[in-house]
Amino acid sequence: MFDPKHILVPVALDPDEKLLEASRAVEAACDLAQKFDASVTILCLAPLLHSGDGSAIDVTGQVYQVLAETLKARADQGRKKLKELENLVKDRGIKTNGRMLDSFDGTAEVIIDFAEDIKADLLIISSEGPHGLAQRIFGTLWEEIALKAKIPVLVIHPNNLGISNDEGNI
């Protein structure tokens, strides 16, 4: 029987256009959480640089410093947006937790591993819609997650979220 008690919603919060997509995925999670009396964890991946990263290439440290400041500013903005999404869930009376993880690569694996670590029993992710030849050949993040996850994955298409491109569809 389908009775999720812990829903994981991985979200992309950069660039700003992704916030609408993320908030709609979170709203879908809230609808299910209320129906099944479940909690919602919102996950955002934000790569950060650590001391020594790239020091062999950037002997003056200037490139490292600029990149580190840029990534920190993006992470700070992401934390602010993540808090907005957490408040959206809390306003509906649902127990929630927002998490930001430092990750550069292996995004699907990081999300799947995190879902296992927190014992999530449903994963809700918004599809990005088709974006070009590379994604059509190699697939997309949501496809990889849906294929590899050991728990049910609900994929919400952007057309169902009121998101469209310049031509009116994606």
matplotlib code that plots the C-alpha trace (Angstrom):
import matplotlib.pyplot as plt

x = [0.0, 1.2, 1.5, 4.5, 5.6, 8.8, 8.9, 12.1, 12.0, 15.4, 15.2, 17.4, 17.3, 19.8, 19.0, 16.0, 13.7, 14.1, 12.4, 9.0, 9.6, 10.9, 8.0, 5.5, 7.3, 7.2, 3.5, 2.8, 4.8, 2.6, -0.6, 0.6, 2.1, -1.2, -3.1, -0.7, 0.4, 4.0, 7.0, 8.8, 12.6, 13.7, 17.2, 19.3, 22.8, 25.3, 28.9, 31.5, 35.2, 37.4, 40.9, 43.4, 41.0, 42.7, 45.8, 48.1, 46.6, 46.0, 49.4, 48.3, 45.0, 43.1, 41.0, 40.3, 39.2, 36.8, 35.3, 35.0, 33.3, 30.9, 30.0, 29.5, 27.2, 25.2, 25.0, 23.8, 21.1, 20.2, 19.8, 17.5, 15.4, 15.4, 14.1, 11.2, 10.3, 10.5, 8.1, 5.7, 5.6, 5.4, 2.5, 0.5, 1.1, 3.6, 6.8, 9.7, 13.4, 15.6, 19.0, 21.8, 24.6, 28.0, 28.2, 30.0, 29.3, 27.3, 24.1, 21.7, 23.8, 24.0, 20.2, 19.6, 22.1, 20.6, 17.1, 18.4, 20.2, 17.0, 14.8, 12.6, 9.9, 8.9, 10.9, 9.2, 11.2, 10.3, 11.4, 13.3, 11.5, 13.6, 16.5, 18.5, 20.5, 22.8, 19.9, 18.1, 21.1, 22.4, 19.2, 18.3, 18.7, 15.1, 15.4, 18.6, 17.0, 13.8, 15.8, 18.2, 16.1, 14.9, 11.8, 8.9, 9.7, 7.0, 8.1, 6.2, 6.4, 6.8, 3.7, 1.7, 3.3, 2.3, 5.9, 6.5, 9.1, 8.7, 6.6, 4.1, 5.3, 8.4]
y = [0.0, 3.5, 5.4, 7.8, 9.3, 11.1, 12.9, 14.2, 17.1, 17.9, 21.4, 23.6, 27.2, 28.8, 30.5, 32.4, 30.9, 27.5, 28.9, 28.7, 25.1, 24.3, 25.9, 23.9, 20.6, 21.5, 22.4, 18.9, 17.4, 19.4, 18.1, 14.5, 15.2, 16.5, 13.5, 10.9, 12.8, 12.9, 15.2, 16.9, 17.4, 19.9, 19.3, 21.8, 21.0, 23.9, 23.4, 25.2, 25.4, 24.2, 25.3, 23.9, 23.2, 24.2, 25.6, 23.8, 25.6, 29.1, 30.0, 33.5, 32.5, 35.2, 32.9, 30.7, 33.7, 35.0, 31.6, 30.9, 34.3, 33.6, 30.2, 31.5, 34.2, 31.7, 29.4, 32.3, 33.2, 29.5, 29.3, 32.3, 30.7, 27.4, 29.1, 30.6, 27.0, 25.7, 28.5, 27.5, 24.0, 25.2, 27.6, 24.5, 22.9, 20.3, 19.2, 20.2, 20.3, 22.1, 20.8, 22.2, 19.8, 20.6, 18.7, 19.3, 16.0, 12.9, 14.8, 11.8, 9.6, 12.3, 12.7, 9.0, 8.4, 11.3, 9.8, 6.5, 8.3, 10.1, 7.1, 8.9, 6.8, 9.1, 11.4, 14.3, 16.0, 18.4, 17.5, 20.1, 19.4, 18.8, 21.3, 20.1, 17.3, 16.5, 15.8, 13.8, 11.6, 11.4, 11.8, 14.2, 14.2, 13.2, 10.3, 9.0, 9.4, 7.6, 4.7, 4.3, 5.2, 2.3, 4.3, 5.7, 8.8, 11.3, 13.4, 16.6, 18.0, 21.8, 22.0, 20.9, 23.7, 26.5, 26.9, 27.4, 28.6, 31.5, 29.4, 28.5, 25.0, 23.1]
z = [0.0, -0.9, 2.4, 2.3, 5.6, 4.5, 1.2, -0.3, -2.8, -4.4, -5.9, -8.1, -6.9, -9.4, -11.7, -10.3, -12.9, -11.1, -7.9, -9.6, -10.6, -7.1, -5.4, -7.5, -6.7, -3.0, -3.3, -4.8, -1.9, 0.5, -1.1, -0.6, 2.8, 4.1, 2.6, 4.1, 7.3, 6.0, 6.6, 3.7, 3.3, 0.7, -0.6, -2.5, -3.8, -3.7, -4.6, -2.4, -2.7, 0.1, 1.1, -1.3, -4.1, -7.4, -5.7, -8.0, -11.0, -9.5, -7.9, -7.1, -5.5, -7.4, -9.5, -6.5, -4.5, -7.1, -7.7, -3.9, -3.4, -6.3, -5.1, -1.5, -2.8, -4.8, -1.7, 0.5, -2.0, -2.2, 1.6, 1.5, -1.2, 0.6, 3.7, 1.6, 0.5, 4.1, 5.1, 2.3, 3.8, 7.4, 6.5, 5.5, 8.9, 7.7, 9.4, 7.2, 7.0, 4.5, 3.7, 1.6, 0.6, -0.8, -4.1, -7.4, -9.2, -9.1, -8.5, -9.1, -6.8, -4.1, -4.2, -4.1, -1.3, 0.7, 0.2, 1.7, 4.5, 5.7, 5.0, 2.5, 1.1, -1.8, -4.0, -5.9, -8.6, -11.4, -14.9, -16.7, -20.0, -23.2, -23.5, -26.5, -28.1, -25.1, -22.8, -25.4, -25.9, -22.4, -20.5, -17.7, -13.9, -13.2, -15.6, -13.9, -10.5, -11.6, -13.0, -10.1, -7.0, -4.8, -3.7, -5.8, -7.8, -8.8, -11.7, -12.3, -15.8, -16.2, -18.5, -15.5, -13.5, -15.8, -17.0, -20.7, -23.1, -25.6, -28.0, -25.3, -24.6, -23.6]

ax = plt.figure().add_subplot(projection="3d")
ax.plot(x, y, z, "-o")
ax.set_aspect("equal")
plt.show()
